[in-house]
Amino acid sequence: MDYYITLVAHIDEEKRPKNFPKQISATIPVTVENDVSELQQATNHFASTIIKSGGMIVSNPVFKGQEVKGITKETFDYDHNIFVPIHMITYIESVTSVKVDSQEESLVKLQ
């Protein structure tokens, strides 16, 4: 079965820059059998990857809600992403949802 695992990181209010979102999130698509433990393993692996890297890469909030000319799924090159260090994050929660056929695969986003 196909799922999306989203990790939502809550930004420390004392460290949050002006106009920066209170939450950031990263989403990955996963395919697992009907085994809950497989889904838990995938979630834990995703979270540990973020923790080991020392932060999360997300879309730059400057571009939130704006269409950037020339950027498509095929030409996306991380030019408009930023790295949010782990020390700015107070906690991370996970949200898992079943993938519906009409959904586009989203890798990173801001809320």
N, CA, C and O atoms as a DFTB+ gen file, in Angstrom:
444 C
 N C O
     1  1       0.839      -1.172       0.000
     2  2       0.000       0.000       0.000
     3  2       0.888       1.241       0.000
     4  3       1.964       1.231       0.598
     5  1       0.451       2.300      -0.661
     6  2       1.222       3.538      -0.766
     7  2       0.771       4.548       0.290
     8  3      -0.421       4.758       0.511
     9  1       1.766       5.165       0.934
    10  2       1.517       6.145       1.987
    11  2       2.380       7.378       1.768
    12  3       3.337       7.364       0.994
    13  1       2.016       8.441       2.467
    14  2       2.880       9.600       2.635
    15  2       3.225       9.682       4.107
    16  3       2.344       9.578       4.960
    17  1       4.495       9.867       4.411
    18  2       4.921      10.136       5.779
    19  2       5.371      11.590       5.801
    20  3       6.260      11.992       5.050
    21  1       4.745      12.367       6.671
    22  2       5.104      13.767       6.830
    23  2       5.649      13.968       8.232
    24  3       5.021      13.570       9.213
    25  1       6.817      14.587       8.322
    26  2       7.373      14.974       9.608
    27  2       7.198      16.478       9.747
    28  3       7.683      17.250       8.920
    29  1       6.500      16.883      10.799
    30  2       6.217      18.289      11.056
    31  2       7.108      18.736      12.203
    32  3       7.007      18.219      13.316
    33  1       7.978      19.695      11.928
    34  2       8.893      20.229      12.940
    35  2       8.360      21.569      13.432
    36  3       8.011      22.440      12.636
    37  1       8.303      21.721      14.732
    38  2       7.819      22.956      15.350
    39  2       9.029      23.811      15.720
    40  3       9.944      23.354      16.404
    41  1       9.015      25.056      15.257
    42  2      10.158      25.950      15.422
    43  2      10.105      26.633      16.790
    44  3       9.051      27.097      17.227
    45  1      11.259      26.685      17.455
    46  2      11.402      27.359      18.741
    47  2      11.099      28.845      18.553
    48  3      11.750      29.517      17.753
    49  1      10.113      29.354      19.287
    50  2       9.691      30.754      19.148
    51  2      10.827      31.737      19.420
    52  3      10.881      32.798      18.797
    53  1      11.721      31.408      20.325
    54  2      12.829      32.310      20.655
    55  2      13.876      32.365      19.547
    56  3      14.636      33.329      19.455
    57  1      13.917      31.344      18.716
    58  2      14.913      31.269      17.639
    59  2      14.308      31.507      16.266
    60  3      15.030      31.558      15.270
    61  1      12.990      31.653      16.204
    62  2      12.303      31.798      14.919
    63  2      12.504      33.201      14.356
    64  3      12.136      34.181      15.004
    65  1      13.089      33.315      13.146
    66  2      13.253      34.633      12.522
    67  2      11.894      35.265      12.190
    68  3      10.885      34.574      12.053
    69  1      11.900      36.569      12.068
    70  2      10.683      37.298      11.716
    71  2      10.146      36.775      10.385
    72  3      10.907      36.553       9.442
    73  1       8.828      36.580      10.317
    74  2       8.114      36.093       9.128
    75  2       8.419      34.639       8.764
    76  3       8.006      34.168       7.704
    77  1       9.128      33.935       9.620
    78  2       9.408      32.525       9.365
    79  2       8.241      31.703       9.906
    80  3       7.680      32.062      10.941
    81  1       7.858      30.615       9.244
    82  2       6.714      29.824       9.720
    83  2       6.978      29.185      11.085
    84  3       8.123      28.936      11.463
    85  1       5.895      28.927      11.807
    86  2       5.996      28.283      13.114
    87  2       6.245      26.788      12.984
    88  3       6.740      26.149      13.913
    89  1       5.900      26.237      11.828
    90  2       6.104      24.820      11.555
    91  2       6.676      24.662      10.156
    92  3       6.361      25.429       9.247
    93  1       7.515      23.662      10.005
    94  2       7.996      23.268       8.685
    95  2       7.738      21.774       8.555
    96  3       7.599      21.071       9.555
    97  1       7.676      21.301       7.333
    98  2       7.430      19.870       7.175
    99  2       8.154      19.319       5.956
   100  3       8.447      20.029       4.994
   101  1       8.427      18.036       6.040
   102  2       9.014      17.294       4.925
   103  2       8.176      16.041       4.741
   104  3       7.797      15.389       5.714
   105  1       7.888      15.709       3.490
   106  2       7.027      14.571       3.176
   107  2       7.722      13.644       2.191
   108  3       8.343      14.086       1.225
   109  1       7.602      12.350       2.458
   110  2       8.123      11.355       1.517
   111  2       7.041      10.337       1.205
   112  3       6.221      10.016       2.065
   113  1       7.034       9.827      -0.021
   114  2       6.133       8.717      -0.348
   115  2       6.800       7.399       0.018
   116  3       8.006       7.246      -0.181
   117  1       6.046       6.450       0.545
   118  2       6.574       5.115       0.848
   119  2       5.567       4.056       0.407
   120  3       4.361       4.298       0.379
   121  1       6.077       2.907       0.072
   122  2       5.229       1.763      -0.257
   123  2       5.591       0.640       0.697
   124  3       6.753       0.243       0.791
   125  1       4.588       0.130       1.407
   126  2       4.801      -0.989       2.324
   127  2       3.658      -1.985       2.153
   128  3       2.592      -1.653       1.633
   129  1       3.903      -3.193       2.596
   130  2       2.828      -4.185       2.626
   131  2       1.886      -3.771       3.757
   132  3       2.099      -2.728       4.374
   133  1       0.893      -4.531       4.030
   134  2      -0.074      -4.192       5.075
   135  2       0.472      -4.459       6.474
   136  3      -0.252      -4.928       7.352
   137  1       1.724      -4.165       6.671
   138  2       2.397      -4.425       7.932
   139  2       2.674      -3.099       8.636
   140  3       3.441      -2.275       8.139
   141  1       2.049      -2.899       9.790
   142  2       2.203      -1.649      10.538
   143  2       3.656      -1.444      10.954
   144  3       4.142      -0.312      10.960
   145  1       4.349      -2.515      11.299
   146  2       5.737      -2.371      11.734
   147  2       6.628      -1.844      10.613
   148  3       7.590      -1.124      10.880
   149  1       6.322      -2.191       9.359
   150  2       7.078      -1.663       8.212
   151  2       6.898      -0.154       8.093
   152  3       7.849       0.574       7.810
   153  1       5.690       0.297       8.309
   154  2       5.392       1.729       8.257
   155  2       6.093       2.461       9.406
   156  3       6.614       3.560       9.218
   157  1       6.103       1.859      10.576
   158  2       6.807       2.443      11.717
   159  2       8.307       2.515      11.445
   160  3       8.954       3.506      11.782
   161  1       8.856       1.472      10.840
   162  2      10.282       1.470      10.496
   163  2      10.603       2.577       9.494
   164  3      11.613       3.267       9.630
   165  1       9.754       2.746       8.499
   166  2       9.967       3.797       7.499
   167  2       9.917       5.176       8.149
   168  3      10.726       6.045       7.825
   169  1       8.973       5.380       9.062
   170  2       8.860       6.652       9.771
   171  2      10.092       6.902      10.622
   172  3      10.644       8.002      10.608
   173  1      10.526       5.896      11.360
   174  2      11.723       6.030      12.201
   175  2      12.971       6.307      11.367
   176  3      13.818       7.111      11.757
   177  1      13.084       5.640      10.222
   178  2      14.234       5.857       9.340
   179  2      14.244       7.298       8.808
   180  3      15.290       7.947       8.780
   181  1      13.075       7.789       8.389
   182  2      12.951       9.165       7.889
   183  2      13.338      10.160       8.986
   184  3      14.095      11.098       8.735
   185  1      12.820       9.957      10.197
   186  2      13.132      10.860      11.312
   187  2      14.618      10.812      11.664
   188  3      15.233      11.852      11.898
   189  1      15.189       9.628      11.703
   190  2      16.607       9.528      12.058
   191  2      17.505      10.138      10.983
   192  3      18.583      10.646      11.293
   193  1      17.071      10.094       9.726
   194  2      17.832      10.746       8.652
   195  2      17.893      12.249       8.885
   196  3      18.948      12.862       8.720
   197  1      16.775      12.839       9.266
   198  2      16.738      14.281       9.548
   199  2      17.591      14.604      10.767
   200  3      18.352      15.572      10.756
   201  1      17.468      13.805      11.809
   202  2      18.229      14.048      13.038
   203  2      19.727      13.911      12.777
   204  3      20.515      14.738      13.235
   205  1      20.123      12.869      12.044
   206  2      21.545      12.659      11.744
   207  2      22.115      13.764      10.874
   208  3      23.293      14.100      10.996
   209  1      21.292      14.338       9.992
   210  2      21.780      15.405       9.119
   211  2      21.848      16.741       9.855
   212  3      22.423      17.702       9.345
   213  1      21.268      16.805      11.043
   214  2      21.370      18.022      11.846
   215  2      20.326      19.074      11.519
   216  3      20.448      20.219      11.955
   217  1      19.297      18.706      10.756
   218  2      18.245      19.663      10.425
   219  2      17.398      19.190       9.257
   220  3      17.495      18.047       8.811
   221  1      16.557      20.112       8.772
   222  2      15.644      19.799       7.667
   223  2      15.868      20.789       6.522
   224  3      16.125      21.972       6.748
   225  1      15.768      20.292       5.306
   226  2      15.808      21.149       4.125
   227  2      14.362      21.377       3.690
   228  3      13.622      20.425       3.443
   229  1      13.966      22.654       3.598
   230  2      12.599      23.003       3.217
   231  2      12.629      24.160       2.220
   232  3      13.653      24.821       2.049
   233  1      11.504      24.391       1.573
   234  2      11.383      25.515       0.649
   235  2      11.581      26.821       1.402
   236  3      11.077      26.985       2.512
   237  1      12.305      27.736       0.805
   238  2      12.552      29.037       1.424
   239  2      11.233      29.784       1.578
   240  3      10.499      29.935       0.602
   241  1      10.914      30.259       2.798
   242  2       9.631      30.938       3.014
   243  2       9.467      32.217       2.187
   244  3       8.349      32.702       2.018
   245  1      10.557      32.759       1.677
   246  2      10.465      33.940       0.816
   247  2       9.630      33.625      -0.418
   248  3       8.941      34.502      -0.940
   249  1       9.685      32.374      -0.891
   250  2       8.985      31.970      -2.105
   251  2       7.635      31.322      -1.819
   252  3       6.944      30.903      -2.748
   253  1       7.249      31.233      -0.548
   254  2       5.984      30.587      -0.190
   255  2       4.826      31.299      -0.880
   256  3       4.683      32.519      -0.797
   257  1       4.012      30.512      -1.557
   258  2       2.826      31.062      -2.203
   259  2       3.108      31.786      -3.504
   260  3       2.196      32.349      -4.108
   261  1       4.362      31.779      -3.947
   262  2       4.704      32.441      -5.205
   263  2       5.127      31.385      -6.216
   264  3       5.795      30.409      -5.876
   265  1       4.731      31.598      -7.449
   266  2       5.192      30.707      -8.506
   267  2       6.522      31.248      -9.005
   268  3       6.610      32.400      -9.431
   269  1       7.543      30.427      -8.952
   270  2       8.859      30.848      -9.410
   271  2       8.994      30.441     -10.866
   272  3       8.903      29.259     -11.199
   273  1       9.213      31.434     -11.744
   274  2       9.283      31.160     -13.183
   275  2      10.370      30.152     -13.507
   276  3      11.488      30.238     -13.000
   277  1      10.028      29.203     -14.353
   278  2      11.005      28.252     -14.844
   279  2      11.224      27.044     -13.953
   280  3      11.941      26.120     -14.338
   281  1      10.624      27.029     -12.771
   282  2      10.814      25.895     -11.863
   283  2       9.672      24.907     -12.060
   284  3       8.507      25.237     -11.835
   285  1      10.010      23.712     -12.474
   286  2       9.029      22.637     -12.618
   287  2       9.591      21.410     -11.915
   288  3      10.727      21.433     -11.440
   289  1       8.811      20.345     -11.847
   290  2       9.323      19.112     -11.251
   291  2      10.589      18.644     -11.964
   292  3      11.488      18.078     -11.343
   293  1      10.651      18.885     -13.263
   294  2      11.798      18.426     -14.043
   295  2      13.034      19.305     -13.850
   296  3      14.156      18.811     -13.958
   297  1      12.851      20.601     -13.565
   298  2      13.995      21.511     -13.464
   299  2      14.301      21.928     -12.029
   300  3      15.185      22.757     -11.814
   301  1      13.599      21.379     -11.045
   302  2      13.809      21.749      -9.646
   303  2      15.254      21.470      -9.262
   304  3      15.756      20.370      -9.492
   305  1      15.931      22.464      -8.674
   306  2      17.357      22.294      -8.381
   307  2      17.779      22.738      -6.984
   308  3      18.968      22.957      -6.752
   309  1      16.864      22.875      -6.067
   310  2      17.143      23.232      -4.684
   311  2      17.618      24.671      -4.497
   312  3      18.014      25.035      -3.390
   313  1      17.592      25.500      -5.537
   314  2      18.015      26.881      -5.388
   315  2      17.137      27.662      -4.425
   316  3      17.584      28.652      -3.844
   317  1      15.911      27.238      -4.250
   318  2      14.993      27.992      -3.405
   319  2      14.689      27.265      -2.099
   320  3      13.623      27.446      -1.510
   321  1      15.630      26.446      -1.655
   322  2      15.477      25.729      -0.396
   323  2      16.437      26.284       0.637
   324  3      17.450      26.898       0.302
   325  1      16.102      26.060       1.898
   326  2      17.003      26.448       2.982
   327  2      17.134      25.281       3.950
   328  3      16.269      24.409       4.023
   329  1      18.224      25.287       4.681
   330  2      18.479      24.280       5.702
   331  2      18.104      24.887       7.046
   332  3      18.614      25.945       7.414
   333  1      17.215      24.223       7.782
   334  2      16.812      24.676       9.112
   335  2      17.517      23.767      10.118
   336  3      17.217      22.575      10.186
   337  1      18.456      24.318      10.903
   338  2      19.212      23.476      11.829
   339  2      18.344      22.926      12.957
   340  3      17.357      23.539      13.365
   341  1      18.735      21.771      13.441
   342  2      17.964      21.057      14.453
   343  2      17.811      21.871      15.741
   344  3      16.829      21.692      16.461
   345  1      18.757      22.757      16.045
   346  2      18.651      23.529      17.285
   347  2      17.496      24.539      17.259
   348  3      17.126      25.079      18.302
   349  1      16.929      24.794      16.087
   350  2      15.763      25.689      15.982
   351  2      14.446      24.931      16.167
   352  3      13.380      25.542      16.238
   353  1      14.520      23.615      16.242
   354  2      13.318      22.777      16.305
   355  2      13.086      22.319      17.743
   356  3      13.995      21.803      18.393
   357  1      11.851      22.514      18.237
   358  2      11.536      22.076      19.595
   359  2      11.093      20.620      19.628
   360  3      11.487      19.870      20.521
   361  1      10.273      20.216      18.656
   362  2       9.876      18.812      18.562
   363  2       9.379      18.512      17.156
   364  3       9.040      19.416      16.391
   365  1       9.342      17.219      16.832
   366  2       8.901      16.756      15.520
   367  2       7.792      15.734      15.729
   368  3       7.916      14.827      16.552
   369  1       6.707      15.890      14.974
   370  2       5.642      14.898      15.023
   371  2       5.457      14.298      13.630
   372  3       5.783      14.925      12.622
   373  1       4.933      13.086      13.591
   374  2       4.726      12.434      12.296
   375  2       3.244      12.345      11.983
   376  3       2.403      12.186      12.868
   377  1       2.950      12.453      10.688
   378  2       1.587      12.301      10.188
   379  2       1.676      11.351       9.003
   380  3       2.449      11.579       8.073
   381  1       0.884      10.290       9.039
   382  2       0.888       9.316       7.956
   383  2      -0.469       9.322       7.277
   384  3      -1.506       9.311       7.940
   385  1      -0.456       9.340       5.952
   386  2      -1.713       9.316       5.209
   387  2      -1.596       8.352       4.037
   388  3      -0.510       8.121       3.506
   389  1      -2.713       7.806       3.651
   390  2      -2.756       6.898       2.512
   391  2      -2.688       7.732       1.238
   392  3      -3.377       8.744       1.112
   393  1      -1.865       7.306       0.309
   394  2      -1.730       8.016      -0.959
   395  2      -2.942       7.712      -1.833
   396  3      -3.308       6.555      -2.044
   397  1      -3.551       8.779      -2.332
   398  2      -4.665       8.657      -3.267
   399  2      -4.084       8.832      -4.661
   400  3      -3.190       9.656      -4.854
   401  1      -4.571       8.077      -5.632
   402  2      -4.001       8.082      -6.986
   403  2      -3.849       9.470      -7.586
   404  3      -2.915       9.700      -8.354
   405  1      -4.732      10.396      -7.261
   406  2      -4.685      11.719      -7.894
   407  2      -3.691      12.662      -7.229
   408  3      -3.475      13.765      -7.731
   409  1      -3.076      12.264      -6.107
   410  2      -2.149      13.151      -5.412
   411  2      -0.808      13.202      -6.129
   412  3      -0.328      12.201      -6.661
   413  1      -0.214      14.390      -6.132
   414  2       1.144      14.559      -6.639
   415  2       2.112      14.218      -5.512
   416  3       1.797      14.430      -4.341
   417  1       3.272      13.697      -5.849
   418  2       4.262      13.399      -4.837
   419  2       4.991      14.682      -4.465
   420  3       5.611      15.329      -5.309
   421  1       4.908      15.037      -3.189
   422  2       5.547      16.238      -2.680
   423  2       6.665      15.847      -1.751
   424  3       6.463      15.042      -0.842
   425  1       7.830      16.396      -1.959
   426  2       8.960      16.017      -1.126
   427  2       9.163      16.951       0.047
   428  3       9.408      16.490       1.162
   429  1       9.068      18.246      -0.173
   430  2       9.218      19.191       0.929
   431  2       8.226      20.317       0.759
   432  3       7.884      20.690      -0.363
   433  1       7.766      20.856       1.865
   434  2       6.822      21.956       1.784
   435  2       6.830      22.748       3.080
   436  3       7.356      22.297       4.098
   437  1       6.257      23.903       3.030
   438  2       6.018      24.721       4.211
   439  2       4.559      24.686       4.534
   440  3       3.728      24.513       3.643
   441  1       4.229      24.844       5.782
   442  2       2.826      24.923       6.174
   443  2       2.505      26.338       6.556
   444  3       1.369      26.636       6.922
